[in-house]
Amino acid sequence: MSIELQNLTKSYNSAYALRNINYHFIAGNTTVLIGPSGCGKSTLIRVIMGLIMPDTGSAKINGELLKSHNILQLRKIMGYVIQDGGLFPHLSTEDNVSIMAKYLGWSEEKINERILELSVLTKFPVDGLKRFPSELSGGQKQRVGLMRALMLDPKFLLLDEPLGALDPLIRFELQADLKGIFKLLKKTVVMVTHDMNEAAYFGDSIVLMKDGKIVQTGSIKDFVEKPKCDFVEKFINAQRSLHDFK
């Protein structure tokens, strides 16, 4: 249940978003993509999802080469969470969560059963399932976005800065809940963040990017004790509380 990237390149008007990316995401692990704004981490996760096609190189999802003809099929085994949930404002919570299941012809009984399972898993109140996104808090929206991503029980879970827009207390609470969910489900997780402390908290492996390239990979201990270049050291030092990991 792994993701393999080989020689991926993507450019826009001669400006590179990705440069010769090679990486193997280990099955069952949480890998965190991190780096400064514009480094290519969100582009990379969108390539994995098939939302963007690379100029060169390849992505293998669960051993299958990602191509235009099989993108829709492969997306069924990938759950995707974006900042602020990305919910449809005209749909209720339960309709947002079940939209793909309905499209695939699931029975109403199966849909309702799965939604209740996910409500318990994500700690989303059952009495909120009839509410619309405008009636939800920021933290609740993210829980709904996670429920929607997990609805089809995907093999892979991709999250693009899912906690970036939340206030610190809500973010702290959701971090703990998310980590528990990752541990329980044992899915292959790829998560984007700009916060090295968050990367250290979640990541079995961390991938630091700069200018569309992978600069260093490894554990938080590797980054703190064995930075590969000046940029890595500066990036680490900019994270004020990383002394906790030394």
Residue frames as qw, qx, qy, qz and C-alpha x, y, z in Angstrom:
[[0.000, 0.886, 0.464, 0.000, 0.00, 0.00, 0.00],
 [0.459, -0.468, 0.073, 0.752, 2.80, 2.40, -0.86],
 [0.392, 0.908, 0.111, -0.103, 3.29, 5.45, -3.07],
 [0.691, -0.200, 0.320, 0.617, 6.36, 5.65, -5.29],
 [0.291, 0.930, 0.026, -0.222, 7.51, 8.79, -7.09],
 [0.745, -0.077, 0.369, 0.550, 10.17, 8.67, -9.80],
 [0.366, 0.005, 0.329, 0.871, 11.85, 11.66, -11.45],
 [0.091, 0.807, 0.583, -0.015, 8.78, 13.89, -11.08],
 [0.246, -0.124, 0.087, 0.958, 9.05, 17.35, -12.62],
 [0.117, 0.789, 0.598, 0.077, 6.41, 20.04, -12.94],
 [0.280, -0.175, 0.028, 0.943, 6.84, 23.60, -14.20],
 [0.200, 0.833, 0.503, -0.116, 4.66, 26.60, -14.89],
 [0.307, 0.945, -0.010, 0.109, 5.87, 29.10, -17.49],
 [0.617, 0.511, -0.437, 0.409, 9.47, 27.90, -17.08],
 [0.261, -0.569, 0.533, -0.569, 9.30, 28.17, -13.26],
 [0.506, 0.022, -0.862, 0.021, 9.77, 24.80, -11.59],
 [0.661, -0.494, 0.101, -0.556, 7.26, 23.71, -8.96],
 [0.900, -0.291, 0.324, -0.002, 8.84, 20.24, -8.72],
 [0.338, 0.743, -0.568, -0.108, 12.35, 19.22, -9.73],
 [0.573, 0.303, -0.761, 0.041, 13.28, 15.57, -10.19],
 [0.573, -0.417, 0.436, -0.555, 11.40, 14.24, -7.16],
 [0.641, 0.092, -0.760, -0.054, 12.18, 10.66, -6.15],
 [0.290, -0.320, 0.629, -0.647, 10.59, 9.25, -3.02],
 [0.499, -0.182, -0.830, -0.173, 8.99, 6.08, -1.66],
 [0.479, -0.421, 0.252, -0.728, 6.26, 6.61, 0.93],
 [0.124, 0.125, -0.967, 0.186, 6.35, 3.63, 3.28],
 [0.530, -0.386, -0.610, -0.445, 3.09, 1.73, 3.70],
 [0.624, -0.565, -0.530, 0.107, 1.39, 2.30, 7.04],
 [0.474, -0.241, -0.221, 0.817, 3.58, 5.26, 7.95],
 [0.078, 0.948, 0.280, -0.128, 2.78, 8.95, 8.32],
 [0.582, 0.088, 0.172, 0.790, 5.07, 11.03, 6.11],
 [0.020, -0.887, -0.276, 0.370, 5.04, 14.81, 6.54],
 [0.530, 0.480, 0.221, 0.663, 5.95, 17.18, 3.71],
 [0.290, -0.857, -0.204, 0.373, 7.30, 20.47, 5.00],
 [0.524, 0.115, 0.223, 0.814, 9.05, 23.56, 3.69],
 [0.012, 0.381, 0.121, -0.916, 8.60, 27.29, 3.10],
 [0.542, 0.636, 0.349, -0.424, 5.71, 28.68, 1.06],
 [0.554, 0.738, -0.241, -0.299, 6.09, 27.91, -2.63],
 [0.265, -0.536, 0.792, 0.121, 8.50, 25.02, -2.10],
 [0.467, 0.202, -0.727, -0.461, 6.26, 22.53, -3.96],
 [0.137, -0.026, 0.923, -0.358, 4.78, 20.48, -1.12],
 [0.556, 0.387, 0.434, -0.594, 1.14, 21.16, -2.04],
 [0.553, 0.527, -0.441, -0.471, 1.90, 20.62, -5.73],
 [0.153, 0.295, -0.943, 0.002, 3.41, 17.26, -4.85],
 [0.326, 0.167, 0.824, -0.431, 0.38, 16.08, -2.93],
 [0.597, 0.518, 0.119, -0.601, -1.87, 17.19, -5.82],
 [0.409, 0.465, -0.717, -0.320, 0.23, 15.17, -8.24],
 [0.068, -0.075, 0.973, -0.210, -0.22, 12.12, -6.02],
 [0.444, 0.386, 0.590, -0.552, -3.99, 12.74, -6.07],
 [0.391, 0.327, 0.714, 0.479, -3.98, 13.06, -9.85],
 [0.112, 0.881, 0.341, -0.307, -5.26, 16.64, -9.67],
 [0.170, 0.861, -0.369, -0.306, -2.11, 17.78, -11.51],
 [0.957, 0.213, 0.091, 0.172, -0.22, 15.72, -14.06],
 [0.485, -0.638, 0.318, 0.507, 3.59, 16.00, -14.00],
 [0.433, 0.761, -0.337, -0.346, 5.58, 17.10, -17.03],
 [0.569, 0.395, -0.721, 0.021, 7.97, 14.17, -16.61],
 [0.056, -0.252, 0.851, -0.458, 8.35, 11.21, -14.30],
 [0.569, -0.261, -0.686, -0.371, 5.80, 8.90, -12.76],
 [0.407, -0.320, 0.544, -0.660, 3.74, 8.19, -9.66],
 [0.482, -0.088, -0.857, -0.158, 2.77, 4.65, -8.65],
 [0.522, -0.319, 0.314, -0.727, -0.20, 4.29, -6.32],
 [0.799, -0.127, 0.511, -0.290, -0.43, 0.87, -4.70],
 [0.560, -0.150, 0.732, 0.359, 1.79, -0.48, -7.46],
 [0.488, 0.633, 0.568, 0.197, -0.28, 0.99, -10.30],
 [0.341, 0.009, 0.196, 0.920, 1.09, 3.72, -12.55],
 [0.165, 0.685, 0.426, -0.567, -1.04, 6.86, -12.26],
 [0.198, 0.100, 0.588, 0.778, -2.34, 7.81, -15.71],
 [0.329, 0.032, -0.044, -0.943, -5.18, 9.94, -17.05],
 [0.593, -0.107, -0.628, -0.492, -7.31, 6.83, -17.79],
 [0.627, -0.298, -0.706, 0.138, -7.19, 5.43, -14.24],
 [0.057, 0.295, -0.363, 0.882, -7.19, 8.59, -12.10],
 [0.603, -0.338, -0.038, -0.721, -10.84, 8.28, -11.10],
 [0.886, -0.156, -0.432, -0.058, -10.42, 4.63, -10.13],
 [0.595, 0.096, -0.504, 0.619, -7.30, 5.30, -8.05],
 [0.145, -0.414, 0.209, -0.874, -8.91, 8.25, -6.28],
 [0.771, -0.398, -0.290, -0.404, -11.35, 5.80, -4.71],
 [0.847, -0.238, -0.352, 0.318, -8.49, 4.45, -2.62],
 [0.401, 0.121, -0.227, 0.879, -7.22, 7.92, -1.66],
 [0.213, -0.845, -0.480, 0.103, -8.86, 10.23, 0.85],
 [0.392, 0.360, 0.019, 0.846, -8.05, 13.96, 0.54],
 [0.306, -0.812, -0.421, 0.264, -8.39, 16.65, 3.21],
 [0.380, 0.499, 0.031, 0.778, -7.68, 20.32, 2.58],
 [0.146, -0.064, -0.417, 0.895, -7.51, 23.40, 4.79],
 [0.389, 0.093, 0.201, -0.894, -10.89, 24.48, 6.19],
 [0.579, 0.179, 0.748, -0.271, -12.44, 21.18, 5.07],
 [0.089, 0.170, -0.647, -0.738, -13.32, 22.26, 1.52],
 [0.271, 0.374, 0.854, -0.238, -16.99, 21.51, 2.15],
 [0.003, 0.412, 0.588, 0.696, -19.82, 22.25, -0.27],
 [0.099, -0.011, 0.391, -0.915, -21.77, 25.12, 1.38],
 [0.598, -0.038, -0.200, -0.775, -25.15, 24.08, -0.05],
 [0.733, -0.076, -0.667, -0.112, -24.94, 20.53, 1.35],
 [0.692, -0.658, 0.120, -0.273, -25.57, 19.39, 4.89],
 [0.282, -0.626, 0.726, -0.051, -22.81, 17.67, 6.86],
 [0.717, 0.001, 0.694, -0.062, -24.14, 14.18, 6.13],
 [0.720, 0.667, 0.187, -0.050, -24.54, 14.99, 2.44],
 [0.160, 0.858, -0.488, -0.024, -20.99, 16.36, 2.25],
 [0.438, -0.446, 0.778, -0.057, -19.66, 13.19, 3.86],
 [0.682, 0.164, 0.709, -0.074, -21.71, 10.77, 1.73],
 [0.458, 0.692, -0.144, -0.539, -21.45, 12.46, -1.68],
 [0.241, 0.472, -0.797, -0.291, -19.07, 9.88, -3.21],
 [0.256, 0.033, 0.946, -0.195, -20.79, 6.91, -1.59],
 [0.544, 0.540, 0.413, -0.492, -24.10, 8.01, -3.13],
 [0.410, 0.661, -0.426, -0.462, -22.42, 8.47, -6.50],
 [0.125, 0.337, -0.927, -0.104, -21.10, 4.91, -6.25],
 [0.656, -0.168, -0.524, -0.517, -24.55, 3.55, -5.44],
 [0.142, 0.051, -0.853, 0.499, -24.19, 2.64, -1.79],
 [0.354, -0.588, -0.698, -0.204, -27.44, 1.77, -0.03],
 [0.255, -0.752, 0.044, -0.607, -28.93, 4.27, 2.40],
 [0.853, -0.518, -0.049, -0.044, -28.47, 1.79, 5.24],
 [0.833, 0.040, -0.061, 0.549, -24.76, 1.31, 4.47],
 [0.239, 0.612, -0.032, 0.753, -24.23, 5.08, 4.16],
 [0.490, -0.739, 0.001, -0.463, -25.94, 5.83, 7.47],
 [0.917, -0.358, -0.061, 0.164, -24.00, 3.09, 9.23],
 [0.704, 0.221, -0.058, 0.673, -20.68, 4.37, 7.91],
 [0.006, 0.712, -0.017, 0.702, -21.47, 8.00, 8.82],
 [0.691, -0.681, -0.004, -0.244, -22.25, 6.98, 12.40],
 [0.903, -0.126, -0.052, 0.407, -18.97, 5.04, 12.58],
 [0.494, 0.417, -0.023, 0.763, -17.05, 8.07, 11.35],
 [0.298, -0.794, -0.049, -0.528, -18.87, 10.41, 13.74],
 [0.827, -0.559, 0.010, 0.056, -17.63, 8.31, 16.64],
 [0.822, 0.093, 0.026, 0.561, -14.12, 8.02, 15.17],
 [0.341, 0.460, 0.030, 0.819, -13.71, 11.77, 14.59],
 [0.207, -0.419, -0.580, 0.667, -15.68, 12.85, 17.69],
 [0.151, -0.148, -0.286, -0.934, -18.16, 14.79, 15.59],
 [0.364, 0.154, 0.632, -0.667, -21.55, 15.24, 17.31],
 [0.194, 0.320, 0.888, 0.266, -24.30, 13.18, 15.72],
 [0.131, 0.788, 0.521, -0.300, -26.77, 16.03, 16.25],
 [0.021, -0.697, 0.240, 0.675, -24.62, 18.14, 13.90],
 [0.427, 0.050, 0.789, 0.439, -25.07, 15.89, 10.88],
 [0.281, 0.745, 0.594, 0.117, -28.02, 17.94, 9.60],
 [0.131, -0.852, -0.009, 0.506, -26.15, 21.24, 9.90],
 [0.645, 0.725, 0.050, 0.235, -24.64, 23.14, 6.98],
 [0.698, 0.140, -0.190, 0.676, -20.98, 24.23, 6.85],
 [0.013, 0.608, -0.053, 0.792, -21.88, 27.83, 7.78],
 [0.678, -0.613, -0.041, -0.404, -23.27, 26.47, 11.05],
 [0.929, -0.159, -0.185, 0.279, -20.06, 24.63, 11.99],
 [0.357, -0.860, 0.277, 0.236, -16.94, 25.80, 13.82],
 [0.359, 0.722, -0.571, -0.152, -13.54, 25.61, 12.14],
 [0.227, -0.350, 0.899, -0.133, -12.64, 22.48, 14.07],
 [0.675, 0.268, 0.601, -0.333, -15.94, 20.84, 13.19],
 [0.629, 0.688, -0.167, -0.320, -15.43, 21.60, 9.51],
 [0.174, 0.593, -0.784, -0.051, -12.08, 19.81, 9.62],
 [0.444, -0.076, 0.854, -0.258, -13.66, 16.81, 11.32],
 [0.719, 0.505, 0.315, -0.359, -16.30, 16.69, 8.57],
 [0.457, 0.727, -0.460, -0.226, -13.59, 16.99, 5.91],
 [0.098, -0.409, 0.904, -0.079, -11.81, 14.04, 7.53],
 [0.622, 0.189, 0.674, -0.350, -15.04, 12.03, 7.66],
 [0.684, 0.644, -0.014, -0.343, -15.60, 12.65, 3.95],
 [0.273, 0.665, -0.687, -0.109, -12.03, 11.61, 3.15],
 [0.190, -0.249, 0.930, -0.195, -12.47, 8.37, 5.13],
 [0.721, 0.163, 0.193, -0.645, -15.99, 7.55, 3.89],
 [0.848, 0.357, -0.312, -0.236, -14.88, 4.97, 1.30],
 [0.828, -0.459, 0.299, 0.115, -12.28, 3.50, 3.70],
 [0.580, 0.759, -0.294, 0.033, -9.34, 4.50, 1.46],
 [0.903, -0.057, -0.160, 0.396, -5.92, 2.88, 1.63],
 [0.477, 0.120, -0.093, 0.866, -4.19, 6.28, 1.56],
 [0.154, -0.892, -0.397, 0.152, -4.98, 9.52, 3.38],
 [0.470, 0.282, 0.076, 0.833, -3.61, 12.81, 2.01],
 [0.231, -0.860, -0.394, 0.228, -3.90, 16.01, 4.04],
 [0.438, 0.473, 0.071, 0.762, -2.86, 19.44, 2.77],
 [0.081, 0.199, -0.357, 0.909, -2.30, 21.72, 5.78],
 [0.378, -0.519, -0.719, -0.266, -5.50, 20.50, 7.45],
 [0.472, -0.663, -0.462, 0.354, -4.90, 22.41, 10.70],
 [0.441, 0.147, 0.038, 0.884, -3.32, 25.59, 9.36],
 [0.131, -0.511, -0.231, -0.817, -6.37, 27.86, 9.69],
 [0.623, -0.593, -0.505, -0.076, -7.34, 26.87, 13.24],
 [0.230, -0.833, 0.292, -0.411, -6.74, 28.75, 16.46],
 [0.187, 0.496, -0.807, 0.262, -4.09, 27.22, 18.78],
 [0.490, -0.156, 0.694, -0.504, -6.43, 25.51, 21.26],
 [0.854, 0.321, 0.145, -0.382, -8.58, 23.87, 18.59],
 [0.589, 0.603, -0.537, -0.041, -5.47, 22.92, 16.65],
 [0.094, -0.444, 0.826, -0.335, -3.93, 21.29, 19.72],
 [0.681, 0.037, 0.561, -0.469, -7.07, 19.23, 20.32],
 [0.829, 0.481, -0.047, -0.281, -7.34, 18.14, 16.69],
 [0.310, 0.627, -0.713, 0.044, -3.66, 17.20, 16.55],
 [0.327, -0.259, 0.843, -0.339, -4.16, 14.72, 19.38],
 [0.761, 0.276, 0.412, -0.418, -7.33, 13.31, 17.81],
 [0.670, 0.633, -0.314, -0.229, -5.73, 13.00, 14.37],
 [0.117, 0.543, -0.824, 0.111, -2.69, 11.21, 15.74],
 [0.525, -0.059, 0.758, -0.382, -4.96, 8.74, 17.51],
 [0.785, 0.469, 0.158, -0.372, -6.90, 8.13, 14.29],
 [0.477, 0.658, -0.571, -0.115, -3.70, 7.57, 12.30],
 [0.128, -0.391, 0.881, -0.234, -2.48, 5.07, 14.89],
 [0.647, 0.132, 0.613, -0.435, -5.81, 3.24, 14.98],
 [0.766, 0.550, 0.090, -0.320, -6.40, 2.99, 11.23],
 [0.623, -0.344, 0.575, 0.404, -2.76, 2.29, 10.24],
 [0.644, 0.719, 0.255, 0.056, -3.26, 3.85, 6.80],
 [0.596, 0.075, 0.156, 0.784, -0.50, 5.29, 4.63],
 [0.044, -0.926, -0.311, 0.209, -0.69, 9.01, 5.42],
 [0.490, 0.233, 0.110, 0.833, 0.90, 11.94, 3.60],
 [0.193, -0.873, -0.397, 0.206, 0.49, 15.26, 5.37],
 [0.403, 0.532, 0.022, 0.744, 1.55, 18.78, 4.38],
 [0.395, -0.850, -0.273, 0.216, 2.42, 21.36, 7.02],
 [0.363, 0.770, -0.189, 0.488, 4.61, 24.45, 7.36],
 [0.475, -0.736, 0.319, -0.361, 5.27, 23.82, 11.06],
 [0.474, 0.387, -0.777, 0.151, 8.25, 21.61, 11.98],
 [0.286, -0.198, 0.731, -0.587, 6.87, 21.01, 15.47],
 [0.797, 0.194, 0.190, -0.541, 3.71, 19.60, 13.91],
 [0.706, 0.459, -0.523, -0.133, 5.83, 17.55, 11.52],
 [0.138, 0.376, -0.839, 0.369, 7.78, 16.15, 14.46],
 [0.537, -0.062, 0.553, -0.634, 4.56, 15.31, 16.30],
 [0.843, 0.302, 0.137, -0.424, 2.97, 13.39, 13.42],
 [0.620, 0.622, -0.435, -0.198, 5.79, 12.18, 11.22],
 [0.932, -0.176, 0.260, 0.180, 7.30, 8.73, 11.12],
 [0.612, 0.058, 0.304, 0.728, 9.33, 10.38, 8.37],
 [0.078, 0.862, 0.139, -0.481, 9.76, 14.05, 7.44],
 [0.615, 0.362, 0.391, 0.581, 10.48, 15.36, 3.93],
 [0.124, -0.760, -0.070, 0.634, 11.86, 18.91, 3.80],
 [0.579, 0.546, 0.444, 0.413, 11.49, 20.70, 0.45],
 [0.126, -0.724, 0.055, 0.676, 12.92, 23.89, -1.03],
 [0.247, 0.577, -0.413, -0.660, 12.48, 25.31, -4.54],
 [0.834, 0.280, -0.202, -0.429, 10.69, 22.19, -5.76],
 [0.591, 0.353, -0.713, 0.137, 13.39, 19.80, -4.55],
 [0.837, -0.511, -0.193, -0.008, 13.73, 17.42, -1.63],
 [0.099, 0.810, -0.463, 0.345, 16.52, 18.75, 0.58],
 [0.032, 0.309, -0.879, 0.360, 16.52, 16.20, 3.40],
 [0.766, -0.283, -0.379, -0.434, 14.45, 13.28, 4.69],
 [0.440, 0.105, -0.787, 0.420, 14.41, 11.41, 7.97],
 [0.455, -0.640, -0.595, 0.169, 13.24, 11.64, 11.56],
 [0.140, -0.969, -0.029, -0.202, 13.17, 14.83, 13.61],
 [0.706, -0.593, 0.245, 0.299, 16.32, 13.60, 15.33],
 [0.704, 0.224, 0.351, 0.576, 18.10, 13.43, 11.97],
 [0.210, 0.830, 0.218, 0.469, 17.13, 17.02, 11.19],
 [0.407, -0.907, 0.066, -0.085, 18.18, 18.39, 14.58],
 [0.698, -0.551, 0.377, 0.259, 21.42, 16.44, 14.95],
 [0.548, -0.100, 0.605, 0.569, 22.51, 15.94, 11.32],
 [0.426, 0.798, 0.164, -0.394, 21.29, 18.81, 9.09],
 [0.796, 0.230, 0.384, 0.407, 22.55, 18.24, 5.56],
 [0.397, 0.449, 0.176, 0.781, 23.04, 21.90, 4.61],
 [0.093, -0.017, -0.293, 0.951, 22.78, 25.48, 5.89],
 [0.443, -0.249, -0.319, -0.800, 19.16, 25.77, 4.76],
 [0.679, -0.337, -0.648, -0.066, 18.13, 22.78, 6.89],
 [0.455, -0.195, -0.516, 0.699, 19.90, 24.21, 9.93],
 [0.088, -0.066, 0.040, -0.993, 18.29, 27.61, 9.44],
 [0.558, -0.297, -0.493, -0.599, 14.86, 26.07, 8.96],
 [0.647, -0.327, -0.654, 0.217, 15.26, 24.06, 12.17],
 [0.326, -0.130, -0.383, 0.854, 16.53, 27.03, 14.15],
 [0.236, -0.226, -0.185, -0.927, 13.52, 29.08, 13.03],
 [0.666, -0.422, -0.537, -0.301, 11.27, 26.63, 14.90],
 [0.154, -0.704, 0.386, -0.576, 11.55, 28.02, 18.42],
 [0.716, -0.426, 0.396, -0.386, 10.63, 24.99, 20.50],
 [0.882, 0.293, -0.364, -0.068, 12.53, 22.30, 18.64],
 [0.054, 0.553, -0.731, 0.396, 15.06, 22.15, 21.48],
 [0.754, -0.203, 0.394, -0.484, 12.50, 19.78, 23.03],
 [0.957, 0.262, -0.041, -0.122, 13.51, 17.15, 20.48],
 [0.350, 0.696, -0.594, 0.199, 17.28, 17.34, 21.07]]
